[in-house]
Every structure is written in C-alpha cells, then in structure tokens.
Amino acid sequence: MGYLLLFLLFLGLMLIPGPLLTVWNIQNLLLQREHTGKFEAVLFGVGILYSFLLYGLWDPRGWKESIQINQDMSSLHEPLSGEHMLSILALIAVGLISYAYLKSKKDTAPPLAAVLSMAGVYLGIMVNLLVIVQLFGGAAADVPFGNTFPGDILLMMLVPFNYILLSVHLLLRVVKGQSRRVQSERAEQQGAGTGEEPGPYKTPFLNDCSRILGESEHWALYALLLTLPLLCIIASALLLFGQRPDSVIRAFTETSDWALSARVSPPEVLIDSHYLCTVAMQGHRELVKPQRLGLRRGSKIMVNRQLCVANAFEQLLEERTPRFHRAVRKFYDTCGYPISRHIRTPLTADIIYLIMKPLEWLFVAALYLFDAKPEDRIARQYLPL
C-alpha cells in the first residue's frame, strides 16, 4: 500500500505540473514576462526526464513488427524511428544549447554568435514542431495505442510545445532588446555629431559584415538564412556516427500509424497466453523461426513450425481418440495456463521453445506413423477455412 501511495504521489507530481506550466508559459508569452534561467533549466530537466520515462513505459516497436495484443498488455509502434533517432536527439540538443546560450547572453552576445544561436533555436523549433505534428496525428487517428491512450500522447507533446513557446518568447526579447540598444547608440552618435564610425577593421568587406550584423532588426532573417547551412553541418557530422544525410526526415517517415508515417506495418497479432503462440511471437526470431500469420478464434497470431506440429498432433488425437484428447486438453489447460502467463521476455520464450523441442520431435514421429499426409496436416494449421 505504501509503494502504491508513493507511486501515485510521483505520478501526480509529474502529471499535474505539466499542463499548469504550459498555461503559465502561454500567459507569460502574452504578457511579455520571462522565467529565470535556473527555473527553466529545472523545467526542461524534469520534463525531459518524464518524457523518457513515459516513452519507456510505452515499449514501442519498429514499424516492421506487428502490434501484439493479449489480455494483459499490448504494444504500439514507435513514433520516431529508432534507427534515425540520433539525428533527432542531436537537433534537440543543438536547440537546447542554443536556447541556453541565448538566454544567458541575450544582452551581451556578439552579433555573429547571437545569430548562430538563433539559427540553432530555429532548428529546435522545427524538430519539436515536427514531433508535435507526428504525435498529434497519431492521437487524433484511429490507431492501436497499446499500453497508452490519447491522453499520454498529449502529455508527450508538452515538452516540445513549451520549448516552442519559450523559444518564441526569447527570440522576440532578444531582437527587441538589441534593436533598442542599436537605436540608442545611433542616437548618441548623432547627438555627438560624430556620424557613422569607419569600422573596426581595415578591410571594407569585414566592416560591411560588421555593420550588417549590427542591424539587429534583421537578425531573425539572417538566422533563418543560416538555418539550412547549420543543418547541413550537423548532418555531415552525424555521418560519422552512422546516420544518413536524410535521417531527420526518415526518423518521421520510417514509422507506422503516425501522422508523417510512410510505412505500413504487418497486421495486429494476438498473443494467446494459454498456448505456444506466445513462444512463436515473443521468442528470438533466429531460434523460434516464426513462419507466417495464422488465424485462431477470429484473431491473427504468429505461428512457427513447433506450434503447427503441436496443433496438428492435437487434431490427430481428437480424430482418433477423442476421449483421451479431452483428458490431455484438460490437463494442458489446467497446468499450461499458469506457466504461460510468465512468458513475458524473449529469453523465457526461448527456454520454453527448447524445453518443448523433444515433444515436438515426438509429435512429428506420431504424425508420420499414423497420418498418410503429415506435412499437409501441419501446413493447414491456423489457416482460414
């Protein structure tokens, strides 16, 4: 009971502040107020930690895998491709670092550093906006959510949404602050009658660049122009870590069931916790060797040869010795069900598969002894009638 209360307290501390902070950030944006840097660091830290925990609880699967459904648990497809996730994390990190630098140096940052930081913030806004579109499309669509529900999807959007809010607020303050400073310096120069400064560099080109960057009214445009070159530099660096040049796009499109998904996953399959269907689905593919989808009680399941052999042997028993078959079935339902409920990991499924291997050979021998066409009987198992 005590652990349950602690869990509920932790869950409340994680769930309740998110929406409230979002409303507060919207209010601050409208009223042009800002948080302290330490408060925002804690805000992002807790939000990112919660997002990782929630994503881990989803236990998402790649688009090539079927959604697994049974009475106790189910799964869903990952909204971001795990193969290309590094590119997304890199862009998010660039956005957060750029935001932190611009937040701490918004009044003292050199012009070029400020513009580059703004470009990094733009990249952060872009990738977080794509994440929101991807998640919201899944929450609004009629897709299987497995362990989660649309409310969980919306909670996952809170960190990207708040980043966009705070970033827009910061960019507006930086541009307005620098604009006021430049106008004040120009007014002082005109009042002193000094006119325009010749420039700190000997080369006219460098002086022109310095003058252009000094015009903070256009920093937003300059940063936007630098966004694509900065993205190319990041993508080139990620090539060293096995990422592709288009990994940012593929991270969203190499998925299934979400807004920007371009792949179609195999049909859902039922994990029947009473039978060897669990082993065929959850065991390592190299060992249990799943062959195809089958139909059992109107639901799709994954079948392998061991499952088909066992079912063919049971069918043969039912035809030749129905009374003995009923006794075997009763024993299996009574003893097999409690054991099968503990098959929750690939390793456990592998162990059950290996334990059943001698029985599989025995079943095959019986089929070849008493059935004229044993392989035909095995092949027909779990096919639609």
Secondary structure as GFF3:
##gff-version 3
##sequence-region A 1 385
A	DSSP	alpha_helix	2	15	.	.	.	ID=ss1
A	DSSP	alpha_helix	17	31	.	.	.	ID=ss2
A	DSSP	alpha_helix	37	58	.	.	.	ID=ss3
A	DSSP	beta_strand	68	69	.	.	.	ID=ss4
A	DSSP	three_ten_helix	82	84	.	.	.	ID=ss5
A	DSSP	alpha_helix	85	104	.	.	.	ID=ss6
A	DSSP	alpha_helix	111	140	.	.	.	ID=ss7
A	DSSP	alpha_helix	150	156	.	.	.	ID=ss8
A	DSSP	alpha_helix	158	192	.	.	.	ID=ss9
A	DSSP	alpha_helix	204	214	.	.	.	ID=ss10
A	DSSP	three_ten_helix	216	218	.	.	.	ID=ss11
A	DSSP	alpha_helix	219	238	.	.	.	ID=ss12
A	DSSP	three_ten_helix	239	241	.	.	.	ID=ss13
A	DSSP	alpha_helix	247	253	.	.	.	ID=ss14
A	DSSP	beta_strand	269	270	.	.	.	ID=ss15
A	DSSP	alpha_helix	277	282	.	.	.	ID=ss16
A	DSSP	alpha_helix	285	288	.	.	.	ID=ss17
A	DSSP	beta_strand	290	296	.	.	.	ID=ss18
A	DSSP	beta_strand	299	304	.	.	.	ID=ss19
A	DSSP	alpha_helix	305	320	.	.	.	ID=ss20
A	DSSP	alpha_helix	322	340	.	.	.	ID=ss21
A	DSSP	alpha_helix	346	370	.	.	.	ID=ss22
A	DSSP	alpha_helix	374	379	.	.	.	ID=ss23
###
